[in-house]
Every structure is written in C-alpha cells, then in structure tokens.
C-alpha cells in the first residue's frame, strides 16, 4: 500500500544518496501507473509521484526546493546535518 509516508521515505532515500534519481523516478512512475494507493492519501500521493516522475525530463528536473515543497505537502519537513567527511 502506497502512503504519503512511503513517498516521503523514498524521497528521503534519494536525498541521502541511497537511491538514484532514476530509481526514484521509476518508482514514482510505477506508483502513478499501477500503484495501490491508500484511499486517504490518493490526491497527495498522486500529485507528489507525478511531479517526481517528471524529474528525468530535461525541462523539469528535481531541485532541492521541489523536494522541500513535496515533503511539506506530504506533511514532512526537511532537516539537515552537516558532517565533516575527511
């Protein structure tokens, strides 16, 4: 069952470099085309998945601001941590 929480988790995975943009887009395209979406989340999940699904089109892409906006419509907020890597 696809819920707003699951979409937020997938977007979070992308932002944490755990999945690629192509993987995120493919997953969202599958959600739009054949996903079993929770009835109470249908509108917000479809809107988010449709927008993310366009991210592989040259004229659209997926900016940080897009991710922030999508997560807010899903009921989540972005927080960042800064870590020194070397």
N, C-alpha and C positions, 0 to 999 in steps of 0.2 A: 504494500500500500504506500503510495507516494503522498507525503505530507509536507507542509511548509517547513517542518523541522528537517526532513531529509534533504530538501532542496538547499536549505541553509548549510547543512553539513557538507554537501557536495561542493558548494561554492567555497566554504572554508577550506576544504581539502585542496582546491585549486589555489587559493591564496597562500596556502602553506607549502606549495610546490609538491604536494603528494600525488596529484594527478595533473596531466597536461590540459591546456586549453582545448585541444582536440578531443580528449576524453570527456571533458565537461560538456562540450557542445554535443557530442554524440549521445551522451546520457540524456541531455535535455531534449534533443530531437526525438529520442525514443519515448520520453515522457509525454511529449506533445502528441506523437503519433499513436502510441499504444499503451500509455501508462495507465495503471489502475490508481486513480487519484481519490484520496479521501474526499467525500462529498462536502464536508465543511471547509475544505481548503481549495476547492476546484478553481475558483477565479484567481486567487493569488498565485497558486502553483502554475497555472497555465500562463499567466502574464509573465512570471519570472522565467519559466522554462522557454517561452517563446523569445523573450529578449536575449537570454543567454544563447539560445540556439542560433541566433544571427551573428554571434561574435566571430565566426570564421569568415564572414563576408567582408571584403576589403573596406567598404564604406561604413561599416558598423564598428567592429572591434569590441573590446571589453575593457573599459577604463576603471581605475580604482573608484572613481566617483559612481560609476554604474554599479559596481559591486556593493558599495555603501548604500546606494538607493534601493537596490534589490533587497538587500538584507533588512533594511528598515521596513519595507513593505511586507516582508515575511515575519516581522516582529523581533528582529535582532539588531544588535549594534556592534560595529567593528571596534576592537581594541587592539593596539599594537604594543609589542615589547621590543625593545632594542637590545640585541646581544652582540657582543664582540666575538668575531669568529676566529681570529688568529692573533 
